[in-house]
C-alpha cells in the first residue's frame, strides 16, 4: 500500500488501514458528482432550435412574440452553457456556447447580418 498525493492499494488494504487506526473512511472520501443526464442537454438544444426556426422562417411574428422567442432562445443558450460548465467544468466552452447561441439568435432575428458580424470581428482583432 502506498501513500502520497493519492492512496494506492487494494480496497481491502485501504479498508483495513482505516479500521486498524480507528478512522472512518467516509470522513476522508468524497462521493463523485453524478454526471448530468443527456436530457438536460437535449432540452435546451431543442428550445434553441425551435427559437431559431421560428425567428428565421416565421418572420411575420408580432413584436411581442419575436421578443418572447428571442428571450426563450437566449435563456436556453444560457441554460445549455450552465449545463456544459457543470458537466465538463470548462469555463471557455461554457462562454463559447453562451455567446455563440446569442449571436446565432441575433442573426436569426435579423438584427445583425453574418457579414456585419465578420466585419466587427475584424475591427475587434485590429
DSSP file (Angstrom, degrees, kcal/mol; ACC not computed):
  #  RESIDUE AA STRUCTURE BP1 BP2  ACC     N-H-->O    O-->H-N    N-H-->O    O-->H-N    TCO  KAPPA ALPHA  PHI   PSI    X-CA   Y-CA   Z-CA
    1    1 A X              0   0    0      0, 0.0     2,-0.3     0, 0.0     8,-0.2   0.000 360.0 360.0 360.0 136.9    0.0    0.0    0.0
    2    2 A X  B     -A    8   0A   0      6,-2.3     6,-2.1     2,-0.0     2,-0.3  -0.886 360.0-161.9-117.6 146.1    1.3    3.5   -0.9
    3    3 A X        +     0   0    0     -2,-0.3     2,-0.3     4,-0.2     4,-0.2  -0.927  40.8  95.2-121.0 151.1    0.6    6.9    0.5
    4    4 A X  S    S-     0   0    0     -2,-0.3     3,-0.1     0, 0.0    -2,-0.0  -0.876  95.6 -14.9 170.6-135.5    1.2   10.3   -1.2
    5    5 A X  S    S+     0   0    0     -2,-0.3     2,-0.3     1,-0.2    -2,-0.0   0.831 139.6  12.8 -63.5 -29.8   -0.9   12.6   -3.2
    6    6 A X  S    S-     0   0    0      2,-0.0     2,-0.3     0, 0.0    -1,-0.2  -0.987  85.5-111.8-143.5 152.9   -3.3    9.6   -3.6
    7    7 A X        -     0   0    0     -2,-0.3     2,-0.4    -4,-0.2    -4,-0.2  -0.635  29.7-165.5 -85.1 142.0   -3.6    6.3   -1.8
    8    8 A X  B     +A    2   0A   0     -6,-2.1    -6,-2.3    -2,-0.3     2,-0.3  -0.986  35.8  84.4-127.9 139.6   -2.8    3.2   -3.8
    9    9 A X  S    S-     0   0    0     -2,-0.4     2,-0.1    -8,-0.2    -2,-0.0  -0.869  76.7 -55.1 155.0 174.9   -3.7   -0.4   -2.9
   10   10 A X     >  -     0   0    0     -2,-0.3     4,-2.2     1,-0.1     5,-0.2  -0.381  52.4-111.1 -74.3 158.3   -6.4   -2.9   -2.9
   11   11 A X  H  > S+     0   0    0      1,-0.2     4,-2.5     2,-0.2     5,-0.2   0.860 119.2  54.0 -58.1 -34.7   -9.8   -2.0   -1.4
   12   12 A X  H  > S+     0   0    0      2,-0.2     4,-2.8     1,-0.2    -1,-0.2   0.909 107.3  49.9 -66.7 -41.0   -9.1   -4.5    1.4
   13   13 A X  H  > S+     0   0    0      2,-0.2     4,-2.3     1,-0.2    -2,-0.2   0.921 113.3  45.6 -62.9 -43.9   -5.8   -2.9    2.3
   14   14 A X  H  X S+     0   0    0     -4,-2.2     4,-2.1     2,-0.2    -2,-0.2   0.930 114.4  47.7 -66.7 -45.1   -7.3    0.6    2.4
   15   15 A X  H  X S+     0   0    0     -4,-2.5     4,-2.5    -5,-0.2    -2,-0.2   0.926 112.9  48.9 -61.7 -44.6  -10.3   -0.6    4.4
   16   16 A X  H  X S+     0   0    0     -4,-2.8     4,-3.0     2,-0.2     5,-0.2   0.894 108.2  54.6 -63.0 -40.5   -8.1   -2.5    6.9
   17   17 A X  H  X S+     0   0    0     -4,-2.3     4,-1.4     1,-0.2    -1,-0.2   0.935 111.6  43.9 -57.9 -47.5   -5.7    0.5    7.3
   18   18 A X  H  <>S+     0   0    0     -4,-2.1     5,-2.8     1,-0.2     4,-0.2   0.911 115.9  47.3 -66.8 -41.4   -8.7    2.8    8.3
   19   19 A X  H ><5S+     0   0    0     -4,-2.5     3,-1.1     1,-0.2    -2,-0.2   0.901 110.3  52.1 -66.7 -40.6  -10.2    0.1   10.6
   20   20 A X  H 3<5S+     0   0    0     -4,-3.0    -1,-0.2     1,-0.3    -2,-0.2   0.790 113.0  45.0 -67.2 -27.5   -6.9   -0.6   12.3
   21   21 A X  T 3<5S-     0   0    0     -4,-1.4    -1,-0.3    -5,-0.2    -2,-0.2   0.322 114.1-113.6-100.3   7.9   -6.2    3.0   13.0
   22   22 A X  T < 5 +     0   0    0     -3,-1.1     2,-0.3    -4,-0.2    -3,-0.2   0.795  68.4 141.5  70.1  28.9   -9.8    3.8   14.3
   23   23 A X      < -     0   0    0     -5,-2.8     2,-0.6    -6,-0.2    -1,-0.2  -0.719  52.4-129.4-104.1 154.2  -10.6    6.1   11.4
   24   24 A X    >   -     0   0    0     -2,-0.3     3,-1.5     1,-0.1     4,-0.4  -0.910  12.3-153.0-101.8 117.7  -13.8    6.4    9.5
   25   25 A X  G >> S+     0   0    0     -2,-0.6     3,-1.4     1,-0.3     4,-1.0   0.794  90.9  65.1 -63.3 -29.5  -13.2    6.2    5.7
   26   26 A X  G 34 S+     0   0    0      1,-0.3    -1,-0.3     2,-0.2     5,-0.1   0.722  92.7  63.5 -68.0 -19.8  -16.2    8.3    4.9
   27   27 A X  G <4 S+     0   0    0     -3,-1.5    -1,-0.3     1,-0.2    -2,-0.2   0.708 111.4  36.4 -72.6 -18.8  -14.6   11.3    6.6
   28   28 A X  T <4 S+     0   0    0     -3,-1.4     2,-0.3    -4,-0.4    -2,-0.2   0.528 105.8  73.9-112.2 -10.6  -11.8   11.3    4.0
   29   29 A X     <  -     0   0    0     -4,-1.0     2,-0.4     2,-0.0     0, 0.0  -0.828  62.6-148.0-110.7 146.0  -13.5   10.3    0.8
   30   30 A X        -     0   0    0     -2,-0.3     2,-0.5     3,-0.0    -3,-0.0  -0.911  19.3-126.2-109.1 137.5  -15.8   12.4   -1.4
   31   31 A X        -     0   0    0     -2,-0.4     3,-0.1    -5,-0.1    -5,-0.0  -0.706  35.3-117.1 -78.4 128.2  -18.6   10.9   -3.4
   32   32 A X        -     0   0    0     -2,-0.5     2,-0.1     1,-0.1    -1,-0.1  -0.313  32.5 -98.5 -66.7 150.0  -18.1   11.9   -7.0
   33   33 A X        -     0   0    0      1,-0.1     2,-0.3    -3,-0.0    -1,-0.1  -0.376  38.1-112.8 -64.9 142.6  -20.8   14.1   -8.6
   34   34 A X        -     0   0    0     -3,-0.1    -1,-0.1     1,-0.1     3,-0.1  -0.599  37.3-110.3 -74.1 137.7  -23.3   12.2  -10.7
   35   35 A X        -     0   0    0     -2,-0.3     2,-0.1     1,-0.1    -1,-0.1  -0.357  35.8-100.1 -68.5 149.6  -23.0   13.1  -14.4
   36   36 A X        -     0   0    0     47,-0.1    -1,-0.1     1,-0.1     2,-0.1  -0.436  40.4-115.9 -67.1 140.4  -25.8   15.2  -16.0
   37   37 A X    >   -     0   0    0     -2,-0.1     3,-1.4     1,-0.1     4,-0.4  -0.393  23.3-110.9 -75.8 158.7  -28.2   13.1  -18.0
   38   38 A X  T >> S+     0   0    0      1,-0.3     4,-2.5     2,-0.2     3,-1.5   0.775 112.2  69.9 -61.7 -27.9  -28.5   13.6  -21.7
   39   39 A X  H 3> S+     0   0    0      1,-0.3     4,-2.3     2,-0.2    -1,-0.3   0.822  90.8  60.8 -62.5 -29.3  -32.0   15.1  -21.3
   40   40 A X  H <4 S+     0   0    0     -3,-1.4     4,-0.4     1,-0.2    -1,-0.3   0.668 112.5  38.3 -73.0 -15.6  -30.5   18.2  -19.6
   41   41 A X  H <> S+     0   0    0     -3,-1.5     4,-1.4    -4,-0.4    -2,-0.2   0.764 115.2  51.9 -96.2 -36.8  -28.5   18.9  -22.8
   42   42 A X  H  X S+     0   0    0     -4,-2.5     4,-2.4     1,-0.2    -2,-0.2   0.890 103.6  58.2 -69.0 -39.6  -31.2   17.8  -25.3
   43   43 A X  H  X S+     0   0    0     -4,-2.3     4,-2.0     1,-0.2    -1,-0.2   0.940 109.1  41.1 -60.9 -51.9  -34.0   20.0  -23.8
   44   44 A X  H  > S+     0   0    0     -4,-0.4     4,-2.3     1,-0.2    -1,-0.2   0.868 113.4  55.0 -66.7 -32.1  -32.2   23.4  -24.1
   45   45 A X  H  X S+     0   0    0     -4,-1.4     4,-2.6     2,-0.2    -1,-0.2   0.908 107.3  50.6 -64.0 -39.9  -30.9   22.5  -27.6
   46   46 A X  H  X S+     0   0    0     -4,-2.4     4,-2.5     2,-0.2    -2,-0.2   0.913 110.1  49.7 -62.5 -42.3  -34.5   21.8  -28.7
   47   47 A X  H  X S+     0   0    0     -4,-2.0     4,-2.4     2,-0.2    -2,-0.2   0.894 111.5  49.1 -63.2 -39.2  -35.6   25.2  -27.3
   48   48 A X  H  X S+     0   0    0     -4,-2.3     4,-2.7     2,-0.2     5,-0.2   0.928 111.8  48.0 -65.6 -44.6  -32.7   26.8  -29.2
   49   49 A X  H  X S+     0   0    0     -4,-2.6     4,-2.5     1,-0.2    -2,-0.2   0.906 112.3  49.5 -63.8 -41.6  -33.6   25.0  -32.5
   50   50 A X  H  X S+     0   0    0     -4,-2.5     4,-2.7     2,-0.2    -1,-0.2   0.924 112.9  46.5 -63.8 -44.0  -37.3   26.0  -32.1
   51   51 A X  H  X S+     0   0    0     -4,-2.4     4,-2.5     2,-0.2    -2,-0.2   0.906 113.3  48.8 -67.3 -40.0  -36.4   29.6  -31.5
   52   52 A X  H  X S+     0   0    0     -4,-2.7     4,-1.8     2,-0.2     5,-0.2   0.906 113.4  47.8 -64.0 -40.3  -34.0   29.8  -34.4
   53   53 A X  H  X>S+     0   0    0     -4,-2.5     4,-2.7    -5,-0.2     5,-0.5   0.933 113.4  46.7 -65.8 -46.1  -36.6   28.1  -36.6
   54   54 A X  H  X5S+     0   0    0     -4,-2.7     4,-1.6     1,-0.2    -2,-0.2   0.919 115.1  45.9 -62.3 -43.9  -39.4   30.5  -35.6
   55   55 A X  H  <5S+     0   0    0     -4,-2.5    -1,-0.2    -5,-0.2    -2,-0.2   0.813 119.2  41.4 -71.5 -28.9  -37.2   33.6  -35.9
   56   56 A X  H  <5S+     0   0    0     -4,-1.8     3,-0.3    -5,-0.2    -2,-0.2   0.920 127.9  24.0 -83.8 -46.8  -35.8   32.5  -39.3
   57   57 A X  H  <5S+     0   0    0     -4,-2.7     2,-0.4    -5,-0.2     3,-0.2   0.669 118.0  55.9 -99.4 -18.1  -38.9   31.1  -41.1
   58   58 A X    ><< +     0   0    0     -4,-1.6     3,-1.0    -5,-0.5    -1,-0.2  -0.478  60.9 153.2-112.2  60.6  -41.8   32.8  -39.3
   59   59 A X  T 3   +     0   0    0     -2,-0.4    -1,-0.2    -3,-0.3    -2,-0.1   0.785  58.6  72.5 -64.5 -30.3  -40.8   36.5  -39.8
   60   60 A X  T 3  S+     0   0    0     -3,-0.2    -1,-0.3     3,-0.0     3,-0.1   0.220  70.4 133.0 -74.8  24.8  -44.3   38.0  -39.7
   61   61 A X    <   -     0   0    0     -3,-1.0    -2,-0.0    -7,-0.2    -6,-0.0  -0.396  64.3-104.3 -66.1 149.4  -44.4   37.3  -36.0
   62   62 A X     >  -     0   0    0      1,-0.1     4,-2.8    -2,-0.1     5,-0.2  -0.264  30.7-106.5 -69.0 164.6  -45.6   40.2  -33.8
   63   63 A X  H  > S+     0   0    0      1,-0.2     4,-2.4     2,-0.2     5,-0.2   0.905 120.6  48.4 -61.5 -42.5  -43.1   42.2  -31.9
   64   64 A X  H  > S+     0   0    0      2,-0.2     4,-2.2     1,-0.2    -1,-0.2   0.888 112.9  48.2 -67.7 -36.9  -44.1   40.7  -28.6
   65   65 A X  H  > S+     0   0    0      2,-0.2     4,-2.6     1,-0.2     5,-0.2   0.897 111.0  50.8 -69.0 -39.8  -43.9   37.2  -30.0
   66   66 A X  H  X S+     0   0    0     -4,-2.8     4,-2.6     2,-0.2    -2,-0.2   0.917 110.9  49.3 -61.6 -42.7  -40.5   37.9  -31.5
   67   67 A X  H  X S+     0   0    0     -4,-2.4     4,-2.7    -5,-0.2     5,-0.2   0.916 111.4  49.3 -62.7 -43.0  -39.3   39.2  -28.2
   68   68 A X  H  X S+     0   0    0     -4,-2.2     4,-2.4     2,-0.2    -2,-0.2   0.933 113.2  45.2 -62.6 -46.4  -40.6   36.1  -26.4
   69   69 A X  H  X S+     0   0    0     -4,-2.6     4,-2.4     2,-0.2    -1,-0.2   0.887 113.0  52.1 -65.9 -38.6  -39.0   33.7  -28.8
   70   70 A X  H  X S+     0   0    0     -4,-2.6     4,-2.5    -5,-0.2    -2,-0.2   0.941 112.5  44.4 -61.2 -47.9  -35.7   35.7  -28.7
   71   71 A X  H  X S+     0   0    0     -4,-2.7     4,-2.7     1,-0.2    -2,-0.2   0.863 111.0  54.7 -67.0 -35.2  -35.7   35.6  -24.8
   72   72 A X  H  X S+     0   0    0     -4,-2.4     4,-2.3    -5,-0.2    -1,-0.2   0.928 111.0  45.3 -61.5 -44.9  -36.6   31.9  -24.9
   73   73 A X  H  X S+     0   0    0     -4,-2.4     4,-2.2     2,-0.2    -2,-0.2   0.906 113.8  48.4 -65.8 -42.2  -33.6   31.2  -27.2
   74   74 A X  H  X S+     0   0    0     -4,-2.5     4,-2.2     2,-0.2    -2,-0.2   0.916 112.4  49.2 -64.9 -42.1  -31.2   33.3  -25.1
   75   75 A X  H  X S+     0   0    0     -4,-2.7     4,-2.5     1,-0.2    -2,-0.2   0.904 111.2  49.3 -62.9 -41.0  -32.4   31.6  -21.9
   76   76 A X  H  X S+     0   0    0     -4,-2.3     4,-2.5     2,-0.2    -1,-0.2   0.870 109.4  53.2 -65.9 -35.7  -32.0   28.2  -23.4
   77   77 A X  H  X S+     0   0    0     -4,-2.2     4,-2.2     2,-0.2    -2,-0.2   0.902 111.1  45.3 -65.0 -40.7  -28.5   29.2  -24.5
   78   78 A X  H  X S+     0   0    0     -4,-2.2     4,-2.5     2,-0.2    -2,-0.2   0.895 111.9  52.7 -68.4 -39.1  -27.6   30.2  -21.0
   79   79 A X  H  X S+     0   0    0     -4,-2.5     4,-2.1     1,-0.2    -2,-0.2   0.915 110.7  47.5 -60.2 -43.7  -29.1   27.0  -19.6
   80   80 A X  H  X S+     0   0    0     -4,-2.5     4,-2.4     2,-0.2    -2,-0.2   0.889 110.2  52.4 -65.3 -39.7  -27.0   25.0  -22.1
   81   81 A X  H  X S+     0   0    0     -4,-2.2     4,-2.3     2,-0.2    -2,-0.2   0.901 109.1  49.6 -63.9 -40.4  -23.9   26.9  -21.1
   82   82 A X  H  X S+     0   0    0     -4,-2.5     4,-2.7     2,-0.2    -2,-0.2   0.910 110.3  50.9 -63.9 -41.7  -24.6   26.2  -17.4
   83   83 A X  H  X S+     0   0    0     -4,-2.1     4,-2.5     2,-0.2     5,-0.3   0.904 109.8  49.8 -62.2 -41.0  -25.0   22.5  -18.2
   84   84 A X  H  X>S+     0   0    0     -4,-2.4     4,-2.7     2,-0.2     5,-0.5   0.913 111.9  48.6 -63.3 -42.3  -21.7   22.5  -20.1
   85   85 A X  H  X5S+     0   0    0     -4,-2.3     4,-1.6     1,-0.2    -2,-0.2   0.922 114.2  45.5 -64.1 -44.1  -20.0   24.2  -17.2
   86   86 A X  H  <5S+     0   0    0     -4,-2.7    -2,-0.2     2,-0.2    -1,-0.2   0.892 120.2  39.2 -67.2 -38.8  -21.4   21.7  -14.7
   87   87 A X  H  <5S+     0   0    0     -4,-2.5    -2,-0.2    -5,-0.2    -3,-0.2   0.931 132.4  20.3 -78.9 -46.7  -20.7   18.6  -16.7
   88   88 A X  H  <5S-     0   0    0     -4,-2.7    -3,-0.2    -5,-0.3    -2,-0.2   0.559  87.1-137.4-104.2  -9.8  -17.3   19.4  -18.2
   89   89 A X     << +     0   0    0     -4,-1.6     2,-0.5    -5,-0.5    -4,-0.2   0.899  57.4 137.3  52.0  45.7  -16.1   22.1  -15.8
   90   90 A X     >  -     0   0    0     -6,-0.4     4,-1.8     1,-0.1    -1,-0.2  -0.928  36.7-171.7-126.0 105.1  -14.7   24.1  -18.7
   91   91 A X  H  > S+     0   0    0     -2,-0.5     4,-2.6     1,-0.2     5,-0.2   0.881  85.2  55.4 -65.8 -39.5  -15.4   27.8  -18.5
   92   92 A X  H  > S+     0   0    0      1,-0.2     4,-2.5     2,-0.2    -1,-0.2   0.903 108.2  48.4 -62.6 -40.5  -14.2   28.6  -22.0
   93   93 A X  H  > S+     0   0    0      2,-0.2     4,-2.4     1,-0.2    -1,-0.2   0.900 111.7  49.9 -65.3 -39.8  -16.6   26.1  -23.5
   94   94 A X  H  X S+     0   0    0     -4,-1.8     4,-2.3     2,-0.2    -2,-0.2   0.912 112.3  46.7 -65.5 -42.3  -19.5   27.5  -21.5
   95   95 A X  H  X S+     0   0    0     -4,-2.6     4,-2.8     2,-0.2     5,-0.3   0.911 111.9  51.5 -65.7 -41.8  -18.7   31.1  -22.6
   96   96 A X  H  X S+     0   0    0     -4,-2.5     4,-2.5    -5,-0.2     5,-0.2   0.909 110.9  48.0 -60.9 -43.1  -18.4   29.9  -26.2
   97   97 A X  H  X S+     0   0    0     -4,-2.4     4,-2.3     2,-0.2     5,-0.2   0.928 114.1  46.5 -63.7 -45.5  -21.8   28.2  -26.1
   98   98 A X  H  X S+     0   0    0     -4,-2.3     4,-2.1     2,-0.2    -2,-0.2   0.949 117.9  40.3 -64.5 -49.6  -23.5   31.2  -24.5
   99   99 A X  H  X S+     0   0    0     -4,-2.8     4,-2.5     1,-0.2     5,-0.2   0.906 115.5  52.1 -67.8 -41.1  -22.0   33.8  -26.8
  100  100 A X  H  X S+     0   0    0     -4,-2.5     4,-2.3    -5,-0.3    -1,-0.2   0.902 110.2  48.4 -61.5 -41.8  -22.4   31.6  -29.9
  101  101 A X  H  X S+     0   0    0     -4,-2.3     4,-2.3    -5,-0.2    -1,-0.2   0.928 112.0  48.2 -64.8 -44.9  -26.1   30.9  -29.1
  102  102 A X  H  X S+     0   0    0     -4,-2.1     4,-2.2     1,-0.2    -2,-0.2   0.899 112.2  49.6 -64.5 -39.9  -26.8   34.6  -28.6
  103  103 A X  H  X S+     0   0    0     -4,-2.5     4,-2.1     2,-0.2    -1,-0.2   0.907 110.1  50.9 -65.7 -40.7  -25.0   35.5  -31.9
  104  104 A X  H  X S+     0   0    0     -4,-2.3     4,-2.4     1,-0.2    -2,-0.2   0.905 111.2  48.2 -61.5 -40.8  -26.9   32.9  -33.8
  105  105 A X  H  X S+     0   0    0     -4,-2.3     4,-2.3     2,-0.2    -1,-0.2   0.879 108.9  53.5 -68.9 -36.9  -30.2   34.2  -32.4
  106  106 A X  H  X>S+     0   0    0     -4,-2.2     5,-1.6     2,-0.2     6,-1.2   0.884 111.0  46.7 -64.4 -37.2  -29.3   37.8  -33.3
  107  107 A X  H  <5S+     0   0    0     -4,-2.1     3,-0.4     2,-0.2    -2,-0.2   0.907 112.0  51.2 -68.3 -41.2  -28.6   36.6  -36.9
  108  108 A X  H  <5S+     0   0    0     -4,-2.4    -2,-0.2     1,-0.2    -1,-0.2   0.864 109.4  49.2 -65.2 -36.0  -31.9   34.7  -37.0
  109  109 A X  H  <5S-     0   0    0     -4,-2.3    -1,-0.2    -5,-0.1    -2,-0.2   0.677 114.7-117.4 -78.9 -15.7  -33.9   37.7  -35.8
  110  110 A X  T  <5S+     0   0    0     -4,-0.8    -3,-0.2    -3,-0.4    -2,-0.1   0.568  80.6 120.5  94.0  10.0  -32.2   39.9  -38.4
  111  111 A X  S   <S+     0   0    0     -5,-1.6     2,-0.4    -6,-0.2    -4,-0.2   0.881  82.5  21.8 -71.0 -38.6  -30.5   42.3  -36.0
  112  112 A X  S    S-     0   0    0     -6,-1.2    -2,-0.3    -9,-0.1     2,-0.3  -0.980  74.4-141.3-130.8 140.1  -27.1   41.5  -37.4
  113  113 A X     >  -     0   0    0     -2,-0.4     4,-2.1    -3,-0.1     5,-0.2  -0.680  28.2-114.5 -94.6 157.6  -26.1   40.0  -40.7
  114  114 A X  H  > S+     0   0    0     -2,-0.3     4,-2.0     1,-0.2     5,-0.1   0.873 116.8  52.6 -59.6 -36.2  -23.3   37.5  -40.9
  115  115 A X  H  > S+     0   0    0      2,-0.2     4,-2.3     1,-0.2    -1,-0.2   0.898 108.3  50.1 -68.2 -38.1  -21.1   39.9  -43.0
  116  116 A X  H  > S+     0   0    0      1,-0.2     4,-2.5     2,-0.2    -1,-0.2   0.889 109.1  52.8 -63.8 -37.5  -21.6   42.7  -40.4
  117  117 A X  H  X S+     0   0    0     -4,-2.1     4,-2.0     2,-0.2    -2,-0.2   0.909 109.8  47.2 -64.6 -41.3  -20.5   40.2  -37.7
  118  118 A X  H  X S+     0   0    0     -4,-2.0     4,-2.3     2,-0.2    -2,-0.2   0.896 111.5  51.3 -66.8 -40.0  -17.4   39.3  -39.6
  119  119 A X  H  X S+     0   0    0     -4,-2.3     4,-2.2     2,-0.2    -2,-0.2   0.912 110.8  48.2 -62.6 -42.6  -16.6   43.0  -40.1
  120  120 A X  H  X S+     0   0    0     -4,-2.5     4,-2.2     2,-0.2    -1,-0.2   0.877 110.3  52.2 -65.3 -36.8  -17.0   43.7  -36.4
  121  121 A X  H  X S+     0   0    0     -4,-2.0     4,-2.1     2,-0.2    -2,-0.2   0.900 109.1  49.7 -65.6 -40.4  -14.8   40.8  -35.6
  122  122 A X  H  X S+     0   0    0     -4,-2.3     4,-1.5     2,-0.2    -2,-0.2   0.894 111.3  48.8 -65.4 -39.2  -12.1   42.1  -37.9
  123  123 A X  H  < S+     0   0    0     -4,-2.2    -2,-0.2     1,-0.2    -1,-0.2   0.888 111.0  51.4 -64.8 -37.7  -12.3   45.5  -36.3
  124  124 A X  H  < S+     0   0    0     -4,-2.2    -2,-0.2     1,-0.2    -1,-0.2   0.879 108.2  51.2 -67.5 -38.2  -12.1   43.9  -32.9
  125  125 A X  H  <        0   0    0     -4,-2.1    -1,-0.2     1,-0.2    -2,-0.2   0.841 360.0 360.0 -67.9 -33.5   -9.0   41.9  -33.8
  126  126 A X     <        0   0    0     -4,-1.5    -1,-0.2    -5,-0.1    -2,-0.2   0.453 360.0 360.0 -85.7 360.0   -7.2   45.0  -35.1
